[in-house]
Amino acid sequence: MKKILILILPFLLGGCLYVNDRGIDNHYYNNCKEYYDSMGIYHKTCDENLVEYKDVKDGVKKIYKNTKEYTTQ
């Protein structure tokens, strides 16, 4: 049963995920709102992706740091 699920799963999710400039999401383009406030300061708010590249980088750094501390003890 697991083998069948593993074979079918890529076909089901093949067209659903897109890689954009901030991560992986189910939308091709980012849903960002850009505006200037009353003082002229630029703001950009974006919806959260399914996987953010920033979160992945932070997680890898944390794992590397923990591994390095563990091996030096």
C-alpha positions as CSV (number, residue, x, y, z in Angstrom):
1,M,0.0,0.0,0.0
2,K,2.8,2.4,0.8
3,K,4.5,1.8,-2.5
4,I,1.3,2.7,-4.4
5,L,0.9,5.9,-2.3
6,I,4.5,6.8,-3.0
7,L,4.0,6.3,-6.7
8,I,0.7,8.3,-6.9
9,L,1.7,11.2,-4.6
10,P,4.0,13.0,-7.1
11,F,1.3,13.0,-9.7
12,L,-1.2,14.5,-7.3
13,L,1.1,17.2,-6.1
14,G,2.9,17.8,-9.4
15,G,1.1,20.9,-10.5
16,C,0.2,22.3,-7.1
17,L,3.5,23.7,-5.8
18,Y,5.5,26.5,-7.3
19,V,9.0,27.9,-6.5
20,N,8.9,31.7,-6.2
21,D,11.6,34.1,-5.0
22,R,10.8,33.7,-1.3
23,G,10.1,30.0,-1.1
24,I,7.7,27.3,-2.2
25,D,3.9,27.9,-2.3
26,N,0.8,26.9,-4.1
27,H,0.7,30.2,-6.0
28,Y,3.1,31.1,-8.8
29,Y,3.3,34.8,-7.8
30,N,3.7,36.2,-4.3
31,N,0.7,37.9,-2.8
32,C,2.4,41.0,-1.6
33,K,0.9,44.4,-0.7
34,E,3.2,47.3,-1.2
35,Y,2.3,50.8,0.0
36,Y,3.7,54.0,1.5
37,D,2.2,55.3,4.8
38,S,1.4,58.9,5.6
39,M,5.0,59.7,6.5
40,G,6.3,58.4,3.2
41,I,7.8,55.1,4.6
42,Y,7.7,52.1,2.2
43,H,6.0,49.0,3.5
44,K,5.7,45.5,1.9
45,T,3.6,42.8,3.5
46,C,3.5,39.4,2.0
47,D,1.4,36.3,2.7
48,E,3.4,33.4,4.2
49,N,4.6,30.6,1.9
50,L,4.4,26.9,2.6
51,V,8.2,26.8,2.9
52,E,10.2,30.0,3.4
53,Y,13.9,29.9,2.3
54,K,14.7,32.1,5.3
55,D,13.3,29.5,7.7
56,V,15.2,26.7,5.9
57,K,18.5,28.6,6.2
58,D,17.9,29.4,9.9
59,G,17.1,25.7,10.6
60,V,20.2,24.5,8.8
61,K,22.4,26.9,10.8
62,K,20.8,25.8,14.0
63,I,21.4,22.1,13.2
64,Y,25.0,22.8,12.2
65,K,25.6,24.7,15.4
66,N,24.1,21.9,17.6
67,T,26.1,19.3,15.7
68,K,29.3,21.2,16.0
69,E,28.8,21.7,19.8
70,Y,27.9,18.0,20.2
71,T,31.0,16.8,18.4
72,T,33.5,19.1,20.2
73,Q,32.4,17.9,23.7
